[in-house]
Amino acid sequence: VQLVESRGDLVQPGGSLRLSCAASGYAFSFRKYDMSWYRQFPGKGREMVAVVDVNGDTKYADSVKGRFTISRDNTRDTVFLQMDNVKPDDTAVYYCHEHWLGSWGQGTQVTVSS
């Protein structure tokens, strides 16, 4: 399974950014599996940011609840992370993750700074 994430960006505090992750793979049925976004801070392990299951139900880390929204488009095999009211503490490398084989995207840098 290949996961290709959109390019991250430099965003001002309070601003917004939307990440996307397109999945592909011969035997991968995107609609049948949960999809997640994780992030990694320098020198630390990856932490779960948000999960969307096959029914579209979502879960979020407490640190992003009310600010981030995960969604999926099964017609495009793509998962999104809408990031609103971002904070400097959101600065990290963000990774897309699929729950079939456990593949990861290449990671995309999001920097929140004025």
Secondary structure, DSSP 8 states (H G I E B T S, - for coil): -EEEE----EE-TT--EEEEEEEE-TT--GGGS-EEEEEE-TTS-EEEEEEE-TTS-EEE-TTTTTTEEEEEETTTTEEEEEE-S--GGG-EEEEEEESSS--B---EEEEE--
